[in-house]
Structure formats: C-alpha cells, structure tokens
C-alpha cells in the first residue's frame, strides 16, 4: 500500500521521463521514500511547509510587480475609456437632434422691454415744496414796476461808483435831499417822472409778450402764493413774497355779476345806504334780498344768465379754450 501511494505521487509530481531508465527511477523511488519518512517528523514537516509558502509568495509578488507596469498603448486606451465614461452620480443628457425646419420662417424673438424705474415716494413736505415750485413757475417774474420819486432817483445815483457802505450812502443822501434848493428838487422830480414812464412802458411791453391765458394763470398762481407763503414780520405786519401782486392786463375778462351782487350794487348806488358803514349796509341789503319775491328776483337772474352766455363765448375767443378747463398746478 505504501509503495502504491508513493508511485501515485511520483506520477503526479515527477516530470515525465523515459520508462526505460530503471536506474534513475529506482533512485527517485528511494528518495521519495526517504522524503516521505522525513516529513512524518513534525519539525521537518513544518519547515517544509514554510519553505513552500515562502517560495509561492515570492513567485506571486514577482508576477504581480511585473504585471503592474502598463505599457504606453495600455495607458492611452485607459484614458480614452475614462473620457468616454460619465462621472459617477451624474447623468448625461441625451444629445438634442436638430429638427429640420420647413419652409416657414422662424418667428422673431420678442424684445425684452427695459425695466421701468420705480418712482421714489415723496414725503408730504417734499410734495408741498414740489407743488410750490410749480406754482412759482406759473406766477412769472415781472420787471421793476412802480412810480419813481426824487428820493429813489437820488439814492440810485448815490449807490453808483461809491465804496462806502449802504448805511452811510443812504444817510448822506438823506442829508443832501434835506438841503435841496427848489431848482434841485425840480430837477430830481423831472428825472423821477421820466423813470416812472420808462417803468410803465417796460411793464406793458412785458405783459403783452405773454398770452392772455398765461396772464390769467399767473394771477391765479399769485393769489395762491400770497395765501400760502405770506409771513408775519416781528412788528406784526404781514409780508408777502415777491411776484404776488396781481398783473394788470386790459385783455383779461371779468366774470358776470351774480344776481345778489348785482342787487347789492344797485342798492349801494341808489344813495339809500349813504353814511352807513359797509358792514351795516351789507346786513340791510341781505335782509332786503331775502324779502324779495321770486318775480322780483327774476329780473336779476335773467340778466345774469344773459351775461353768462356772453362770457362763455368771449372766454373761448380770448383764452383759447372753453370755460372750466382744469388748472395745471
């Protein structure tokens, strides 16, 4: 049994040799028997097993080290494959295929409108200042106006070409005017009349350089400025801002008199209210108007209606727009 087992191992382990070499076969057989007997010893068996493991490990590491060195062709192939493969966790979108367009023309792209700027919200004080500025624009600036006097002419002359202060100049002019001879007074009065005529001529030319409707709006604006911008001085006197005096223009139309105002003027011109104060005469006139009958009031109402129709036609002709048009400020 032992010999048969040894022969079976020899058939598996020993390389193929010629069966005719009997001497070599006998030596191999004897060596195998001695090796078999030696392996039965525990220390020798362990040593043999360790030797086989070391030999197998060295062969495996040598083969692995040799296989880890890729060639240039392999490197290029790996790079191409890595470039084609998508990154992990990302899905590649399928390529869009261009559709063949028919003979119809493509629709033009809509132009995007620019964003509108949002207007800043104004405070009540800012709104009031803005409105007041617009009212001042419609009020117009007029040239110097008024009647000149000998004193104004003298002060104007004294202010020219002097390096003295205003206070000193006015003081000297007042002393000079006080000591005027009659001839000097006559001379300065003549200069004052000429200056007044020049001012009046310049003022009329300025008024006529504007349309009647511009003058009408200017007077409305001046009334509003006088009502809202007037101040009180330290002495308690009311001070009006500049350019608030109403502009004189003969082209302006006067609205028709109401029935009551027409009746009150008629009573005032009759002489019955002579030496009666305005307040008391107003109370008497109001009581008389209330006591009138409907037929007595009709006379004044018909006169007002006729004047009203005439005023409408004249308003359209003079100002260029119908009555009741909205004021632009």
Secondary structure, 3 states (H helix, E strand, C coil): CHHHHHHHHHHHHCCCCCCCCHHHHHHHHHHHHHHHHHHCCHHHHHHHHHHHHHHHHHHHHHHHHHHCCCCHHHHHHHHHHHHHCCCCCCCCCCCCCCCCCCCCCCCCCCCCCCCCCCCCCCCHHHHHHHHHHHHHHHHCCCCCCCCCCHHHHHHHHHHCCCCCCHHHHHHHHHHHHHCCCHHHHHHHHHHHHHHHHHHHHHHHHHHHCCCHHHHHHHHHHHHHHHHHHCEECCCCCEECCCCCCCCCCCCCCCCCCCHHHHHHHHHHHCCCCCCCCHHHHHHHHHHHHHHCCHHHHHHHHHHHHHHHHHHHHHHHHHHCCCCCCCCCC
